[in-house]
C-alpha cells in the first residue's frame, strides 16, 4: 500500500472512531433507527438528483444500501442505544477484520499470507483484552446487535468488489438511497408510529449535528474514499486498517463521556497497532496459506 493512501486511511479511521461518540450524542434524544435514517437521508438528498446512476445492476445497489444502511449502521446505532459504550461499540464492530479475511479468501480468491494471519492474530489478542477489561460497558442485547453489524461490514466489501464499478461516489449515493425507508419501517415495526410522529418534538441542535456529521464527513467523504481503497487494494489488505477505529473510539469515549481507559486497554491498543502494521508488511519469503496447503 502506498504511504499516501496509508496516511489518508489512518486519518479516516480517526474520523470514524470519533463518530461513535457523535452517534451516542444523537441517540440520547431520538430512536437509533430514526437517527440512522436521518443520516442517510441527509447524505442522499438532494445530491442524488445531480449524480448519474453508476453502470451496475440494481441488485448491487439495493444490496449495498440494505447491508450498509440497515445491517451495519442501523444495528450499530441500535447497540449504542441499547447500552453499549461508544468505545466498546467501535471495538466490537472491528471484529469484521476476521470475517473480511475469510470473505476475501473464500469468495474473492485473495491470497491470505502468513503475515496477514499473524497480524490478525495479534489484533484479535488486543480485541479480546479490551473485551475483558473493566472499561466500557456492554449489554447482552447490544453485544448481539453490534456483532451482527460486524458481519454486515464484511459483506459490504464483497458487494463493492462484485459490483466492480469505477464510479465509487455514485455507487455510494445510489446505494444509500435504499437505506432510509427500510430503517423507518423497521423503527415503526419495533416501536410503533410514534417514533415518527414524535420526531419534531425530539429534534434538538445536537441531534441535527449528530445526523449531519454522520451524513457528510463520515459517510459521503469517508465511504467514498474507503470503497475507492477497496477497489484499489485487496479486501484483506484494507480491512485491517479498521483496527485503528476502536483506538480512536475509546479515546473519544474518554474525552466526551469520561469512559475509563484502563492499562489493559492501552496494552491492547498497542497489540492492535502492531497487528495492523504486521499485516501490512510485505514479506515475500512467506508462502501464502493456499500455497502452503498445496492448493
N, C-alpha and C positions, 0 to 999 in steps of 0.2 A: 504494500500500500504506500502511495506517495506521502511524503511528510506533510504537504499542504492539506491533503484530504484527511490525514490523521488528526491534524490540529483543528480543522473545522468540525470534525466529528466529536472531538473532545469538548469543544465549546457547545455543541448541540446537546451533548449528554448533560452538561451543567444546566442548560436551559430546561431540559426535560426533567431533571431531578428536582429543581426548584418548583416546577409546575405542580408537583404533588401537594405542596403547601398551598398553592393557589386554588387547587381543587377543594381542599379542606375548607378554605375560606368560603367557597361558594355553597357547599352542601350544608353549611350552618344555617342557611335561610330557605333553600328550595330543595325539592326532591332531587336526588342524584341523577336520575334518568332525565328529568326535565332540564337540569343544568347541562347535561351532555347533549341533549337535543338543541339547546340554545347555542352551544359551542359550534356544532356542525352547521346549524342554520346560518350563523354569522359568517362562518368560513365559506359557505357555498353561495349565498345570495348577497348582492346581485351579481357577483363575479362570474357565475356560470353563464350568464347571458352574453358575455364578451369572450368566452373561451370556447373554441371549437371542440366538439367531441373527438377524442382520440380514435384512431382507426383500430379498435379492438372490439371483439364481440361483447354484447351487452352482459353476457353471463359473468365475465370477469369484473365488470364494473359493479354489478349487483353483489357479487360475492365479496368484493373488496369492501364495499360500503357496509354490508352486514357484519363482516368479520371485524373490520377496523372500528366502526362506529359503535355497534352493539356488543360484539364479542370482547374487544379489548377495552375500550374506554367506558362503555356502559357498565360492564361488570366491575372494572377497577373503581369507578366512581361510586358504585353501589357498595363496594367493600369498605371504602373510606367512610361512607355514611353509616355503615354497619359497625364501625368502631375500630377499624384498622388505622394505626397512626400513619401520617404522611411518609415518614421514613421507612416503616415496615412495608407499606404498600409498594413503594418504589423498589424495595429489596425483593419481595416475593414475585413481583411481575418479571423480574430479571431471571427467574427460573426458566424462562423461554430459551436461554442460551443452550440448554441441554437439548430441548426438543428441536431447536433450529439446526443443530449439528446433525441430528438424526434425519430431519426433513431434507436437508441438503444432500446427505449421503444416500438415503433410500429413494427419494423422489427425483432428485436432480443429478444423481450420479457424480456428486462432488467428492473430491479426494479428502479424506479425513486423516491428516497426518498425525504422527505421534506427538509432535509439539502442540498441536491443537487439542489433543486429548489431555496432555499434561496441563496445558493452560486451563482447560475447562475443569480439570480435577482440582487444581489449586483454587480456582474461583469458587467451586462448589464447597470446598472446605471453609472459605470465607463466608459464604452464604449460610452454611449450617451453624457456624459460630455465632453469627449475628442472630439467627433464629432462636438460639438457646441463651442469648444474653438477656439481661434483665431490662434493658432499654427498649422502648417501643411496645405498643400494645397490639394484640391480635385477638380477635374473637373467632369462634368456630365458624360462624356464617361468613364473616369477612374473609377468612382464610380460604374457604372453598371458592368464593367468588373470584378472588384475585389469582388463585392458581388456575382456574378455568380461563381467566383472561390471558394468562401467560401462554397457554396453548394456542389461543387465537392469534397471539403475536407472531408465533412461528408460522402459522397458516398464512398470514399476510405476506410474508416473504415469498412463499410458494406461489401465491396468486400473482404477485408482481412479476415473478420470473416467468410464469406460464403466459401471462399477457404479452410479454416481450415487446413493450412499446418504448419508443424513444420520447414520446410526449408525456413525460413524468408528471409535470404540473397539471396538465389537462386530465390525466388519468386520476390524479388525486381529487380534483374538483368534481369530476363527473362520477367518480365512485362514491364520494361522500354525500352526494345528493340522495342516496338511498339509505342514509343513516337516521335523519331526524324523525321521519314518520314512524318507523318501527320502534324507535325509542319512546315516542309519545304513546303509541299503542300499548307497549309493554308497561309503561307507567300507569296508564288507565286500568289495565288488567290487574295490576298489583294493588293499586291504591284507590281506584275509582276516579270519576271525572273531576273531583275536587282538586286534584293535583294541577289541573289546567285552569279551572275557574278561580282558584285562589292565587294564581301566579302574580297578577297585577299588584296584590297587596303584599306579596313576599319579596318583590324585586327591590333591591337596595343598590346604592352605588358600588358596594363591594361585590354584590352578585354579578352586576354588569361587568365590573373589572375582571372578575374571575372568568366569565364566559368569553370576553373579548381577548384576554391574554391567552386563553386556551385556543381560541379560534385563529389568531393571526400569527404571532411569533412561534407558538408551539406547533400548531397544525399546518398552516399554509407554508410557512417558511421551513419549519423543521422537517416535515414529512416529505416535502418536495426534495430536499437535499438527501434525506435518508433513503428514499426509493431510488434516487439517482445513484447513490453508492451501492445499493443492492444490485442494480443493473451493471454497474462497472466492475464490481468485485464479487466473489462468491459469497453466498449467504453465511457460510461457516467462518468467513474471514471478517465480515462486517458485524455479525451478531455479537461477538464477544465485547464490542465497544459498549454495548448496553450495560455491561458490568459496572461502568462508571456511574450510571444513573443513581443506584442506591447510595453511593458515596455522597453525592450532592443532595439526594433526597433526605438523608439523615441529617446533613448539615442544615438544610432548610428547615426541617422539623425542629432542630435545636435553636436556630436563630429566631424563628417566628412563633413557635409554640412551646419552647422550653422542654422539648422532648430530650430526655437524658442521653448522653453519649458515654457509654461505658468503655473501659480499657479494652475489653474483649472486642468491642465494635471497631476500635482503632486497629487492632491486630487483624481483624477480619478485612478491613478496608485495604490494608497492606497486601494481604493474600489475594484479594480481588484484583488489585492493580498489577501484582506480579503475574497472576494468571493471564491477565489481559495482554501484557507485553510478551509473555512466553508464547501465547497463541498467535501473536502477530509476527513472530520472528521466522525468518526463512532458514530452515535447517535441511539442506538438500541431502545430507548424509543419512537422514532418517527415511525409512521406507514408509509409504502410506499404509493404512490398515488394509486396503484392498490388495496391495502388493504382498504384504506380509502373509495374508491369508491365501495367496495364490489365485486370487480372482482376476 
